[in-house]
Amino acid sequence: MFINGEWVNAKSGETRDIINPYNQEVIATAAEGNEKDTQAAIQAARLTFDEGSWSTLPANERGELVYQIGTLIRRDLEELAELETLDTGKTVQESRDDMSDIANVFLYFGGLADKNGGEVIQSPIPDSESKVVREPVGVCGQITPWNYPLLQAAWKIAPALAAGNTIVVKPSEITPLTTVKVFKLMEEAGIPKGVANLVLGPGASTGAELSVNHDVDLISFTGGIETGKTIMQAASHNVKKIALELGGKNPNIVFADADFETAVDQALNAVFFHAGQVCSAGARLLVEESIHDEFVEALIERTKRIKLGNGFDENTQSGPMISAEHRAKVEHYVEIGKKEGATLSIGGQRPDDPELQNGFFYLPTIFTNCTNDMRIVQEEVFGPVLTVETFQSKEEAVKLANDTIYGLAGAVWTQDLDKAEFAAARLRMGTVWVNDFHPYFAQAPWGGYKQSGIGRELGHEGMAEYTEVKHIYRNKQPEAVHWFK
């Protein structure tokens, strides 16, 4: 762990083995911190912020340091990609793409650091001036998930530092390796001690302390909805700011006039990329009824050819689940789907390939004849499981797509611009893709409607999350009011 500029072990001396989900081999040993380690990290961040040297550092100088982190990530991209694949099981090409995106996030927010000099407001009061400025929130607790360990950390770390905050980062206890590496790069870049702190350990102790501690001014969390609700309750004790990304049950709408082959290809990518362990996965396929049979037949044929395997094998297209526990959760949902009356058209079991028996693999799975009241349609499975529904009109497609508690992302496939604009305007989601699925970039905001979360990451909005707004008014000609005689 990295606390107040020093690498330290857990106060308890406890450690945790980090395993490769492809074969369950131990790839590293990490410190296993608890609330006491977290308190020490929070204290370092609090003292550093209150001392003021970081928050009052000229914004361009802070930006240069954040930018430098991005250049170091580019330098060490291959090492980071290999660590991410070992830690998560995803293909190494996916990991390389992630690292490139992560570097771009630091470069973007480094460049954005000095671009908000405030706003002068025309005061209606004579002989006065009025301006609005943005200031750092203070100490930010940042809890990141296991599916995109460093990507999600970057979305939080880069804007928080660029805005002048101090941070305490808690990565998932099962995938901490790339976050540890980037803290070493932050140290190399010259981030002052106490500004960036790293704690490792389970959410029940380290994450809980970040959420409830009164010296933390903001808590940012990406993960499951139930944990997000718990964090909201804990944060209420000192009414700290919260930023939450809580996943989704994302619709992928295919109209009959869509480019058929492209839509089939992208439907596979939408749900089976990274074994479906993606918050924005297109796990709900809504197909116009007139092309349903042909579309599903093509989808199943392509699904049969998906190559599962070692992330370092260039022929592998998808890796394992992250853990035995998570695979069991996916299997539980598959059983629910069967009992609810959905048709299991392909998959629904572990692979029988002898080379995959030591990993947490699960076959890409498609349920057809699904209805919107089924749990497998409504709840986030977070695995390689696709449900298929049909619709007959654009109005019905939008109604079905919106009929969940989530609102993170969705896609529309059509060559009709009017249909695309109709759907995009009515889908209650933070991101709507038209004739594409999954693209994101540092310049555009990311976040959800409804129970998919609160706040936004990336873009100018992502920077704003880590600031407080202050109005400063100055009377140039002060005089007595004489209200009280």
N, C-alpha and C positions, 0 to 999 in steps of 0.2 A: 504494500500500500504506500501511497505517496501523500504525506501529511506535513504541511508547513515546510515544504522544500526538502524533505528527507524521506528516503525509502525505509519503511519500518515493517516489522512483523506484527501480527495481531497481538494485542495485549495478553490474550489468553494463551498464545502459543499454538492455537489450533490452525490446521491447514485443510485443504480440500484437494483431492485429485481431480484434474480436468481430463475428460476422456473424449476420444474421437468417436462420434456416433456411427462412423462407418464400420468400425471393428471393435469398439469398446476398449481400445488400448489407452493406457494413461499417457498423455502427451505433456503434462506439466503438473506442478503442484503450486497452489496459490494460497495465500494467507486467507484465513477464515475469520473475518472481523465480526464485531458485534456492536451493540449500542455504545459501549465505552470508546471504541475506536472512532465511531461516527461522531460522538461528542467532541473528541479531540480535533477531528477534521473541521467540524463546524466552528469550534472556538478559534482555530487558526484563520479560517475564512472571515469570521466576524471581526477579529482584531485587525486583520489586514485591510478589510474594507473600511472600518471605522477610522483607521489611521490615515486613509485617504490618498496615499501616494499613487495607487493604481487608478482609482476612479477619477482623480484630477489630472492624471497624465494626459498630455495633449492627445486628442483623439487620433491624429495621424500617426503618432508613435505607437499607440496601442494597436492600431490597424496594421502597422508594419510587422509587429510581433505575431499577430494572428496570421497574416499573409505568409510569414516565414514558416509557420507550422505547415501550411499547405505545400510549400516548396519541399520541405523535408519529407512529407508523405509521398510526394511524387518521386523523390530520390529513392525511398525505401519501398516503393509500391509492390515489388515482387515479394519481398519478405513479408509484408503485411498481408498480401493475398494468400500466401501459403499458410500463414497462421490462421486466417479466417476460415479457410477450407478445412484445416485440421480441427478447428473448434466447432464448426457448424455442419460439416459434411457437404456443403454446397460445392458446385463445380468451381474449379480454380479460375475459369474464365469469368464466371459470375463475380467471384471475389475480386478479380482484377478490375472489372467494371465498377464494382462498389468503391474500390480504392481511388479510382480516377474521379468518381463523383465526390468522394469525401474531400479529396484535395481541392476540387473546385469550390466546395462549400466554404472552406477556410479562406481560399483566395477571394471569394465573393464578399464575405463578411469583413475580411481585412480591408478590402477596398471601400466598403460601405461605412466603415467606422467614423469617418470624418465628414460624412455627407449630410448630416442633419444638424445644422447650426441654429435651429430654432425658427420661430415664426413671429414676425412683428404684426400685431393686430392694431387696426385703426381704432383708437379709443374714442368713444362718444363724449368723453368728459374733457373740457378744455384744459390746456396746459398739463397734459398727462401723457404718459407713454405706457404701452402694454405689449408684452411679449410672452410667448409660450416656449418653454424649453423642455427637452427630455433629459432625464437624469437616470443613472443606473438604479435598479431596484434595491440591490444590496447583496445579501448572501443567497445564492440559488442552489437548491438541492436538485439533482438531476438523476433520475432513475431510468435506466435503459433496458431494452428487451434482449432476448437471446437470438432472435431470428436475423436481425441485421445489427450486430453488436456495435460495430464502429460507425456505421452510417448514421444510426439513430443518435449515437453519442455526439457525432459531429454537428448534427442539426441543432443540438442544444449548446454544446461547448462554444462553438465559433461565435454565434450572435451574443451570447452572454458575456464573453470576454471582450468582444469588440465594443459592447455598450458600456463597459467599465465595471462589471460585477465581479465578485469573487464566487467560486463554485466549489461544490462537493459533489463528485460524480460517483454513482453506484451502478456499475454494470451488472448484468445478470451473473449470478454466482457460477453458472455453468459455462459461460462463454466470455471470460474476461481478458483473453490474451492480447487481442489487438488494442484494446483500450489501455492496457498496461504499457504496451509498446508506444502508443501515441503520447502518453504522459512522459515517457523518456524523451520523445522528440520535443515536447513542450519545454522540458527542462533544457534541452540542447538549444532551443530557440531563444532562451533567456527570459521566459515568463517568471516574474519575481516570486519568491517563496511566499506561501500563504494564499496566493491568488487562485491556483488550481490545486485541488486536493482530491485524492482517489481513495475510496474505501471499498473493500471487497467483503462479501458475505451475504447471507440470506436476507430476503426482503423482510421477514418477520422481525428481524432485529435492526439491521442497518437501514433498510428502507423505511421502516416504521419510525425510527428515531428522526430521520430527515423530515418526515411528514409532520411530526408532532412538535418538534423542537421550536421554541419561541425565538431562537436566534436565527432561524431560517426565514427569509422574507418571501421566497417564491419556491414552489415545488413544481417541477416538470416531470411528467411520467408518460411513458409509452408502454402499453401492455393491455392486460385483460380488463374487461369492464367491471368485474366485481372488485378487483384490487383498486381500480380507479375510484370507485365509490368509497372504499375504505379510506383512501388517501384524502378525498374531499372532506370526510368527517374529521379526520385527524388534523387537517389544515385549518379547520374552522376554529380550533382552540385559540389561535392568535390571528385569525382571519388573514392568513398569508395568501398571496396571489397563487393561482393554480393554472397550469397549462397541461391539458390531458389529451392524448391520442389513444383511443380505446378500441380500435379495430373497426371491422365492418362486415356486412354481408352483402357484397357488392354485385349489382346486376350487370349483366352483359347482354344488351338488347340487339337482336339481329333481325332486321326487316328483310322481306323477301327480295328486295331490289339491291341488297348489299352484294359486293363482290364475293361470290361464294367461297372460292378457294382461300382467299385472304381471311375471310371471317372465320372459317374453320381453323386455319392455322393459328390465328390470334386467340381463338377460344381456348385452344390447348395451352398456349402460352399464358393466358390470363389466369388459369386455375392451377396448372401443374408446375409452373416455374417455381424453383426452390421447394419442390414437394408440397406446394400449396401453403407454405408457412409464410404467408405475406399478408399484411393487414389489408391491403387493397386487392387481394385475389378475387378474380371474377368467378366466384363459386356458384353464382346463380345465373344460369343461361336461360334467357327468354327468347324463344324463336317463334317467328311468325308461323302460324299453323300450316300455311300452304307449302312451306319448305321443310317442315319439321322432320319428316321421316328421312328424307334424303340427307339433311344436314346431320342428323344424329348418326346415321349409318356411316357417313364419311368420318365423323368424329371418332367413332368407335374403332374404325379401321386404323386411323392414325394413332390412337391411344395404344393399340396393341404393339406398336413399334417403338414406344418410348423406352429408352435404354437406361436402366437404373445401374448405379455402380459407384466406384471410387471417384471422388471429386477430382483426383489428379489424373484420371484416365481421360484422354481427349475425346473418347467416344461416349463418355457418360453424359446423359442429358438431364438427369435428376438424381439427387442424392437421397439420404435417409431422413427420417424424422429425427428430431433433436435428441430424444430420449425414449426409454422404454415407457415411462409414465405418459408421455405425450402420445406415443403410438397407441397405447391402451385407450386414451381418450378418443382418438379417431375411430378405433375399432368399436367403441361403445356407440358412437353416433351412427356408424354403419348398421349396427344391429337395430338401433332405433328406427332408421330409415326402412329397414325390412318390415318391422312390425307395423309401421305406419301405412304400409301398402304401396310404397314406391317400388318400381321395378329395378332391380340391380342388373344393369346391362353389361357391365364389365368391371373387373377388379373385385374389391371387397374382401381381400385377403392378403396375407404376406406372400412374397414371392417364394418359389421353391428352388430357385437357383442356389446351389451349395455355396457359391462365393459370397452370397449376401446374408448368410445365416447369422453371422456375428454382429451385423449392423441392425439398426432400427428401421428397416425398410417396410414399405407398404405399397401395394400396387395402385396405380392411378385408377380411380373408381368413378363410375358414372351411374347416377340414378335417373331414370326416365319416369314418365307418368307421375310427376310430382305436382302437388298442390300447395298453395301458399300458406295453408294452415299447418303444414308439417314442420316439426322441430328442425329437421335437417335443412329446411328452406329458410327458417327464421333465425336459427342460432349459428354462431360462428364456429365451424368445425376446426379450422386452421390446419388443414391437411389436404391431401390430393383427392378431394371428393367434390364432384360436380353434380348439381341438381339441374334438371331440365324441365321447363314449363313452356306453355304455348300461349300466344295471344292472337287476337284477330284484328285489332285496330291500334293506332298509336295511343289513343286514350287509355285503352286497357293495358298496354305495355307500361305506360308511365304509372298507372295506378298500382299495378303489381310490383313494379320496381320500388316504389316508395313505401310499400306496406311492410316495413320492418322497423325495429327500434333504432336501426343504424342509418348513417348518412355520410359515409366517408367518400366513396367514389363510385363511378359507374361509367358505362360506355354505350354508345349508340352506333350501329353499323347500318348505313344507308347511303345511297347515291342521290337521294332527294334532299336538297338543302332545307326545304320547308319542314320536312319531318325531323331533320336533325335539330333545327332551331326550336321546333315545338318541344321536343323532348328535353333538350339542354336547358330550356327556360323553366321547365316544370319539375325536373329531377331535384329532389331535396338532398343534395350532396355537395361536399366541399370541392370535389373535382369531377368534371364530366369530360370524358374523352369522346371525340367523334372520329370514327374510323381509325381507331388505335386503342391500345390498352397498355397501361403501366408507365408511360413516360412521366418523369418529374425532373425538375432542375432547380438549381439554387435560387433563381430569380423569381420563381412563382410560388405563391403560398400553398401550404399543405395543411389540411385539417378537415374536421368533419362537422356535419349538422347532427342534431338530435343526440343520441347517446354514443355517437362516435367520438365525442370529446368536446373540449373547450379550448378556444384559442387557435392559433396558427403557428406553424413553423415554416422556415424558409421565406425568401423575399423580404420586402420592407416590413411586412406584417410580422415576420418571425423575429426581426430585430426589435420591433415595437413591444413585443411580449416582455422583453427584458428591460423595459424602461418605465419610469413613472413620468407623468405629465405635470408640469408645474407652470402656473400662470404668475408672472411677475408684473406688478403694476407700480408705477412711480408717478407721484404728484410733483410736478415741477414748480408749482407755486402753492405750497401748503399754507393754510390759514385756519384760524379757529372756527369751529362750527357754531358755537354759542347756543347749542341745543339745551344744555343745562345751564340755567342762570345762576 
